[in-house]
Amino acid sequence: MLTAFVVTTGRTGTRSMTGFLRNLLSAVGRDADARDHSDIAELLDAGLQRLTRANYDPGPVVRMLRGWTHDVEVNPGPCFVLPEILQAFGPDLPILHLVRDRPGYIGSVVARMTAFPHRWGNFIASAEPAAMARVTAVHFGEMSEEAWNGLSLEDKAGWLYDAHKRETERMLPYFRHTLKIHTSELNEPGLSGRIARFLGLPASPDIAMSWYGRARDMSLDKAAVPTADVIDRSFVYLDWNRVSQDPSYPFQHFLQVELARALRGDAAARQRLAQAGALIEKALAGGGSDMAAATRRRPAAADPPMHRPPRAARR
């Protein structure tokens, strides 16, 4: 059953906040789980149905929400279905509102739209069927479909930012416990203490915000969005507090990330695991310092074989 919710517009450090909350809960000894983007397509669709169907029934989405078994959720989907959040969990559910500056949000969202148009139905044309349809000014009766389609992507993203902010702030007074956090605060000292106090958690060490702002000398601005997304997902849940305490932790973390990708059918992840397996085998076999052969890129394959590490590496 959910005990706290972080509502956000998205592109605000959502996954970094999830990793941070996981680390915070672990640091204070809570056996609890924080997740993000749960059932986001269903939540976006519910927001759309709420505005377009006169006989809209919130019951199915409320039952879906009550079926969540984790403790904390970070999600950009429910800005338009906060009434359902309220109905599912009541007014005592702590709500954190994560906000980013408007120009930064617009630039980030436009990049996502152009890279993944099938996830931005009603905002940008896509050669693939839309996986997610989103609320627009048309659904609020603010403009005609022709006028909406004539807007630039920047103007559409700006409208979405303003609508998210407006609808969230309209509903927040119905919840008794709310806290606003700006993305610019995510690496400020004392943030973990503020959030811990808000959530009623014991005093905690100053938890590092995973990934966000941690690689200041590493720029992803020139990377293709899908490439940047892979890098982001590799680092986002890394617990920086454990890195200096457990030498085996970083290896285990990145291995688990790649395994999760491979199990979802990501052929590139399987290729990377195969290369890593070859490198481990060569090193443990006494291959010396010449690792070039083990790390040299192999011809791409649709489904390269998985290499099992030798027994010593699996302990």
C-alpha positions in Angstrom: 0.0 0.0 0.0 1.4 3.4 -1.0 2.6 5.6 1.9 4.0 8.5 -0.1 3.7 9.9 -3.7 6.0 12.2 -5.7 4.0 14.0 -8.4 6.0 15.6 -11.2 5.8 16.9 -14.7 8.5 14.5 -15.8 12.0 15.5 -17.1 12.6 16.8 -13.5 15.0 14.2 -12.1 12.2 11.6 -11.7 14.4 8.5 -11.7 17.1 10.3 -9.7 14.5 11.0 -7.0 13.5 7.4 -7.0 17.1 6.2 -6.5 17.5 8.8 -3.8 14.4 7.7 -1.9 15.5 4.0 -2.1 18.8 5.0 -0.6 17.1 7.1 2.1 14.7 4.3 3.1 17.6 1.8 3.2 19.8 4.2 5.3 17.1 4.5 8.0 16.5 0.8 8.1 13.1 0.7 6.4 12.3 -2.4 4.5 10.4 -0.4 1.9 10.5 0.1 -1.9 10.4 3.2 -4.1 9.4 2.9 -7.8 8.7 5.2 -10.7 6.5 5.4 -13.8 4.2 2.6 -12.5 1.3 2.1 -14.9 2.0 5.4 -16.5 0.2 4.6 -19.8 -2.9 3.7 -17.9 -2.7 6.9 -15.8 -2.2 9.1 -18.8 -5.2 7.4 -20.5 -7.3 7.9 -17.4 -6.5 11.6 -17.5 -7.6 11.7 -21.1 -10.8 9.8 -20.5 -11.7 12.0 -17.5 -11.8 15.0 -19.9 -13.4 13.4 -22.9 -16.0 10.9 -21.6 -19.2 12.1 -20.0 -19.7 8.7 -18.4 -16.1 8.3 -17.2 -15.8 5.8 -14.3 -12.7 6.3 -12.0 -13.3 2.9 -10.4 -10.9 0.9 -12.5 -7.9 3.2 -12.0 -8.7 3.6 -8.3 -8.6 -0.2 -8.0 -5.4 -0.4 -10.0 -3.8 2.2 -7.7 -4.9 0.4 -4.5 -3.3 -2.8 -6.0 0.2 -1.2 -5.9 2.3 -3.2 -3.3 5.3 -0.8 -3.1 5.6 2.1 -0.6 6.7 5.2 -2.5 5.9 6.1 -6.1 7.5 8.8 -8.3 5.3 9.4 -11.4 4.7 12.1 -14.0 1.4 10.5 -15.1 -1.1 11.4 -12.4 -1.1 15.2 -12.7 -4.5 14.9 -14.4 -5.8 12.1 -12.2 -5.0 13.4 -8.7 -8.7 13.1 -7.8 -8.2 9.3 -8.3 -5.1 9.4 -6.1 -7.1 11.1 -3.4 -9.9 8.6 -3.7 -7.5 5.6 -3.6 -5.3 6.7 -0.7 -7.1 9.5 1.1 -6.0 13.0 2.1 -3.3 11.9 4.6 -1.1 10.5 1.8 2.1 12.6 1.8 2.6 14.3 -1.5 5.9 15.6 -2.7 5.7 18.0 -5.7 8.9 17.9 -7.8 9.2 21.0 -10.1 11.7 22.0 -12.7 12.3 25.4 -14.3 10.1 26.0 -17.3 12.8 26.6 -20.0 14.8 23.5 -18.9 11.6 21.4 -19.0 10.7 22.6 -22.4 14.1 21.9 -23.9 14.2 18.4 -22.4 10.6 17.5 -23.4 11.1 18.6 -27.0 14.2 16.4 -27.2 12.2 13.4 -25.9 9.3 14.1 -28.3 11.6 14.0 -31.4 13.5 11.0 -30.1 10.4 8.9 -29.1 7.4 10.3 -31.0 5.3 7.1 -30.4 5.3 8.0 -26.7 3.9 11.5 -27.4 0.5 10.9 -29.0 -1.5 14.1 -29.7 1.8 16.1 -29.6 3.9 14.9 -32.6 3.4 12.7 -35.6 4.9 9.2 -35.4 5.4 6.5 -38.0 4.6 3.9 -35.2 1.2 3.6 -33.5 1.1 5.9 -30.4 2.0 3.9 -27.2 0.8 6.8 -25.1 -1.8 9.5 -25.9 -1.6 12.6 -23.9 -3.9 15.4 -22.8 -3.7 18.6 -24.8 -5.3 22.1 -24.8 -8.0 20.7 -27.1 -9.2 18.3 -24.4 -9.5 21.2 -22.0 -11.5 23.2 -24.5 -8.8 25.9 -24.7 -8.3 25.8 -28.5 -9.3 24.0 -31.6 -7.5 20.9 -32.9 -6.4 23.0 -35.9 -4.9 25.6 -33.7 -3.2 23.0 -31.5 -1.6 21.3 -34.5 -0.3 24.6 -35.7 1.7 25.2 -32.5 5.5 24.5 -32.4 6.7 21.6 -30.2 8.2 24.3 -27.8 4.8 25.9 -27.5 3.1 22.5 -26.9 5.7 21.6 -24.2 5.2 25.0 -22.6 1.4 24.5 -22.5 1.9 21.0 -20.9 4.2 22.4 -18.2 1.7 25.1 -17.4 -1.2 22.6 -17.4 0.6 20.2 -15.1 1.5 23.0 -12.7 -2.0 24.4 -12.7 -3.8 21.1 -12.2 -1.4 19.9 -9.5 -1.6 23.1 -7.5 -5.4 23.0 -7.8 -5.5 19.6 -6.2 -2.7 19.8 -3.6 -4.9 21.6 -1.0 -7.0 18.5 -0.7 -4.0 16.6 0.7 -3.0 17.4 4.3 0.8 16.8 3.9 2.6 18.4 0.9 6.1 19.5 0.2 7.4 21.2 -3.0 11.0 20.5 -4.1 12.7 22.2 -7.1 15.0 20.2 -9.3 17.7 22.8 -8.6 17.7 21.7 -5.0 18.4 18.0 -5.7 22.0 18.2 -4.6 21.8 20.7 -1.9 23.0 19.7 1.6 20.2 18.9 4.0 17.7 17.7 1.4 17.6 14.2 2.8 16.9 15.6 6.2 14.0 17.7 4.9 12.5 14.8 3.1 13.0 12.4 6.0 11.3 14.8 8.4 8.4 15.3 5.9 7.9 11.5 5.6 8.2 11.0 9.3 11.4 8.9 9.0 14.2 8.8 11.6 17.1 11.1 11.3 19.4 10.0 8.5 22.9 10.6 7.1 23.1 13.1 4.3 22.1 10.8 1.4 23.6 11.5 -2.0 21.2 12.2 -4.9 21.9 9.3 -7.3 23.2 10.4 -10.7 21.7 13.9 -10.8 24.5 16.4 -11.2 27.1 13.8 -10.2 29.0 13.8 -13.5 29.5 17.5 -13.9 32.5 17.0 -16.3 30.5 14.6 -18.4 28.2 16.1 -21.0 25.5 14.2 -22.8 24.3 17.2 -24.8 25.9 15.9 -28.0 24.8 12.3 -27.5 21.8 10.9 -29.4 18.8 10.8 -27.0 18.5 7.0 -27.0 22.3 6.8 -26.1 21.9 9.3 -23.4 18.9 7.4 -22.1 20.9 4.2 -21.8 23.6 6.0 -19.8 21.1 7.7 -17.6 19.3 4.4 -16.8 22.7 2.9 -16.0 23.5 5.5 -13.4 20.2 6.6 -12.1 19.8 4.0 -9.3 23.5 3.8 -8.4 23.8 4.3 -4.6 26.7 6.6 -4.3 26.8 6.1 -0.6 27.6 2.5 -1.0 30.3 3.0 -3.7 33.0 4.0 -1.1 31.9 1.2 1.3 31.6 -1.9 -0.8 34.1 -2.5 -3.6 32.0 -5.1 -5.2 28.8 -3.0 -5.3 29.4 -1.0 -8.6 30.2 -4.2 -10.5 27.1 -5.9 -9.2 24.9 -2.8 -9.9 25.9 -2.4 -13.5 25.7 -6.2 -14.1 22.1 -6.2 -12.8 21.2 -3.2 -15.0 22.5 -5.0 -18.1 20.9 -8.3 -17.1 17.6 -6.6 -16.7 17.9 -5.1 -20.2 18.9 -8.4 -21.7 15.9 -10.2 -20.1 13.6 -7.6 -21.7 15.0 -8.6 -25.1 17.6 -5.9 -25.6 20.1 -7.4 -28.1 22.7 -4.7 -27.5 22.7 -5.5 -23.8 23.2 -9.1 -24.6 26.1 -8.2 -26.8 27.7 -6.1 -24.0 27.3 -9.0 -21.5 28.9 -11.3 -24.0 31.9 -9.0 -24.3 32.1 -8.6 -20.6 32.0 -12.4 -20.2 34.9 -12.8 -22.6 36.9 -10.2 -20.8 36.3 -12.0 -17.4 37.2 -15.4 -18.9 40.4 -14.0 -20.4 41.4 -12.2 -17.2 40.8 -15.2 -14.9 42.6 -17.5 -17.4 45.8 -15.4 -16.9 45.5 -13.4 -20.1 48.0 -10.8 -18.8 47.6 -7.1 -19.7 46.7 -7.6 -23.3 42.9 -7.2 -23.2 42.4 -5.8 -26.6 41.2 -9.1 -28.1 38.6 -9.6 -25.3 37.2 -6.1 -25.6 37.3 -5.7 -29.4 33.8 -5.2 -30.8 32.3 -8.3 -32.4 30.1 -8.3 -35.4 26.6 -7.3 -34.4 24.2 -10.2 -34.0 20.4 -10.3 -33.6 20.6 -12.5 -30.5 24.3 -13.2 -29.5 24.8 -16.0 -27.0 25.0 -15.3 -23.3 28.4 -16.1 -21.8 28.3 -17.5 -18.3 31.1 -16.2 -16.1 33.5 -18.9 -14.8 32.6 -20.4 -11.4 35.0 -18.2 -9.5 33.3 -15.0 -10.8 29.9 -16.2 -9.8 30.6 -16.5 -6.1 
